[in-house]
Amino acid sequence: MEQSNKELIKEIADLFEDYEESYVPGEWEAFQKHRKKKYPFFSQWIKVAAVLFLIASVLLFNLKDLNEKKAAGVPVAKNKPAVSLPPDAVQGNTAIEKDKPAAQAKDQTAAGSLATHATGQPSAKAFNEGRVYAQQGDERAADRKPAGALTAESNQVTAPAAGPAGIPAKDQAVTQAKDQALAQAKVDTAPAARPVQQTAKKDTVALPEKRKISTAEFMLAETRKAGTREVKKESGSKWDFGVQVMPTATRTNVNFGGGLVTAYHISNKFSLSSGISLLQLGSGENTPGAASGNGRVQSSPNAAGANYSFSSAAASRQLRSVDATLKAIDIPLGLVYKVNKHYYTSAGVSYFNVLSERRNNTYSQIQSVSRTATDPATGQNVVLRTLETQEVDESVPDQPLKGNSYLGFFNFSIGRRQNIFKQYNIQIEPFIKVPIGKLSTQDLNLMNSGVKFQLSF
Amino acid sequence: MDKKDTMFREIIAGLSVRDERIQERIYVHYWGYLMGISTRYFKDRNIAKEVVNDSFMKAFKTMYDFRHGGDLLEFQKTFKSWLSTITVRTALDKIRANKTALTYVEEYDEVETGHVDVEQKLFAEDILKLLNELPDLHRAVFNLYEIEGFSHDDIASMLNIPVSSSRTYLTRAKQKLRDLYKKSIKITDGTI
C-alpha cells in the first residue's frame, strides 16, 4: 500500500526519470572547441582523403618511373668505358676462351649490364664479369672495325627483349654471352677497385669511335627504350591511372562531368577502381496534376497587335515542375571484372557530396488580365478582360541537398578497352547510376546514365 | 511556458531549413538532461561530459532528418527521448570499449535485503553516490532496466551478455543499492 509507493528502487527510478543538471556556462564554447579539435574536417574528410590518396598514388607512380630510368642509365654508362681497358687489368681468367671475338666480349658486357637493369638490382658481380670479358676481347680485337662494335651494341639492346628483332648472328652472340656470364659467375676475377682511373683515361679514346655510328646507335637506342618500356609494363605496376569525361542524361537534362580515375589490379580478372569526378547533374520532376494545359499565355484573338497592360492579381497558382541543378563531387568505388582482353564489367557504389544546388520551381498561374486594345475598324480604345494561364519560373532559396554527403549511387557499367600506342588505353564505358539511400527518397529523380570516355595509362 | 514554446518552434523551423544556429540552443537546453543520464553510467564526470558531447555530435549530424508530426508537445517528447536514446547508446559504446569494466564483476555478499522503504526525500546527488558504489556492469543493467525501461532481452543484446546474467546483475544491483541506502541512513541518523 503505502510501502509500494515509497519503495527505494521505484523512488530512484522516478527521481532519475526527468532528472537534469543545471547548465554550466561555457560548456557550449568548450564543446565547439572540442568538436573542431576532434573533427577538423568533419564533413570534408572523405573528399580530402580521396584527393590525398590520388596525389600520393600519382607521386608514387612517377617516382617509381624515375627510379627505373635512373637504374637503366647507370650501368650502361659504366660498362661502355670498360671495353677499352688494358689487358693487364684482367687477372685469373684462364678459364675463358681466348679466341673470342671482340664483338662477343662486348656482348658479355651488355649481358651483364642488362641483367643488372632487368632485375633492377645493382649486381656488381655481373657488372664485373661483363667488364672482364670485354677486356679479354680487347686483347685480340682492340683494333677491330667499328662494325664489330656496332654488332655488340645491337646485341646489348636485343638481349633482354628475348630477341625477336635481332638477326640470327646476334642471337647467337647473345646466347654465348649469357652462357659465358653464367660460367664466369663461379670465377671471381677482376679486382674491383682498380680500373676506375684507367677507364677515365680510355674514355677519350673510345668516344670518337662511337660518334661514327651514331645513327645506328640512335636507332638501337630507340629500340632499347621500347624494350625497357615493355619490361616495365610486364613487371608491371598494378595501378592504372586515367582521366575521364562523362556526358550523362537524367530524365529531363543532359549533363556533363569529368575527373580522375585509378584502378588497382587485384588479380588478372579483378580490379578495384576509384577516382574523383566533378559532376553537374540537372534533374527535374513534374508534380502530379501538372499535365493539363500548355502553360503558355493564352490570349484573346482580338488582342492581336494591341497594346495591353496587366492589372489583376493572381487568381490561382499550381506547382507544375521542379528543376534542380546540382554540382557535386562523386567518388566511386567499384569492382571491375575483366571478361576478356577488351571487355569488362563493373559494379560499385558512389559517395556523393553536393557542392552547390540551384532549384527552380515552375508554377502555372491563372490570371485575370485587363487589356486595352485599339479597334482597327473604329480607331477607338476597347478594354477587354480575359483569363490567362501563365507559366512562372521562380528560383527557390531552399537547398536541402547542399553540403550533404551521401552514399549516393549504385553504379553499373560495361566497357570496352582499346590499347593505343604502347601504354595508353582508351576506355568507352556506358553506365547507369541508380540513387540509393536518402538520394532515392528525394523529390528529384537523380537516376542517370551516360557514357564514360576514359584515357588511362 | 510561452518562452519555451517559442524556443521549440524555432528549433522546429531551424531543423526544417537545416539552420546550424539552432545547435547552440539545443545544446544549452538539453545539456543538463543528457548530463543527468550520463552521470548515472560513469563515476568520472569528465567521461560523462565526453559522452554527452559525443552524443550531441551524433545528434547534430542527423537531427535535420528528424521526423515529427509538427505538434509542439509531441515534438518535445520525441526529440527529448531521441536525444536520451543517443546518449544511452553512446554511454554503452564507451562502456563496451572499456572491456575490463564489463568483464570484471565484483562479487559481494548475497544479502537478502528485500523491500526497503524510503523514509526521507531522496536527492539525486546522494543516489548517484550510491550508484557509483556498484560495479559498472551492474550499474548499467540497473539504469537500463529500471530507469530507461529496456527489457532484459534488449539489455543482453546491448551489453553482449546472456539474458540470465542481466537478470542476475539487476537483482544484485538492487540488493546492493538497498543495502547501501540502509547504511547511509544509519550513518546520517547517527546510529552507527
Interface residues (C-beta under 8 A of the other chain):
Chain A: Q3 K6 E7 L8 I9 E11 I12 A13 L15 F16 E17 D18 Y19 E20 E21 S22 Y23 V24 E27 W28 F31 H34 R35 K38 Y39 D398 P400 K438
Chain B: V17 R18 E24 Y27 V28 W31 G32 Y33 M35 G36 T39 R40 K49 N53 F56 M57 D65 H115 V116 D117 V118 E119 L122 A124 I127 E146 I147 K174 L177 R178 Y181
